[in-house]
Amino acid sequence: MSTGFKRVRGGGARLNMAPDEAAIVRTLIGQLLDLIGGGEAPKTYEGMPDVALSDNTSVSDDPVLARLFPDAYREDQDASAEFRRYTEATLREGKRAAAEMVLQTLGDGGEVVLDAEQAQAWLRVLNDVRLALGTRLDITEETLEEMRGFDWDDPRYAGFAAYDWLTYLQETLVRALC
């Protein structure tokens, strides 16, 4: 089992991850990528090559997507819609690029050595996967305490164990980078 991230010279981190742990991370990131969608070129306009506009102007009905791409202005739907139009495509592409970087650096497990930029991508992706999983499982402070009493055969156990393990990885990476 992974012992968490350790600091390396130059501001990066390293991790030794078992192949089965790497498979779990790859699966969760694959699910995140499916959920985020995208991958197609965003709509841009002549004279504004750096601005990608989204056709989507409202928060998603999917609670996970609503958590990953929340409203910017909850009291002003028009301002929030306009903000989303100008930012969501870029946010989606940033999440996708970070997830793909994690998959590239993860490989099949073993020793994973990250430079500072790769470590930041891992932090963002671990956070996104934890947000998605935590939203799906409806995790609160109370359920985290309840989780410690789950039996191995409780159908919720695997999801909560994955969430707890991802929290551990995120925490050790933050510590390694401080």
Secondary structure as UniProt FT lines:
FT   STRAND          6..8
FT   TURN            9..11
FT   STRAND          12..17
FT   HELIX           19..36
FT   STRAND          43..45
FT   TURN            46..47
FT   STRAND          48..53
FT   HELIX           63..68
FT   TURN            74..75
FT   HELIX           77..106
FT   TURN            107..108
FT   STRAND          110..114
FT   HELIX           116..137
FT   HELIX           141..147
FT   TURN            148..149
FT   TURN            152..153
FT   TURN            155..156
FT   HELIX           157..177
//
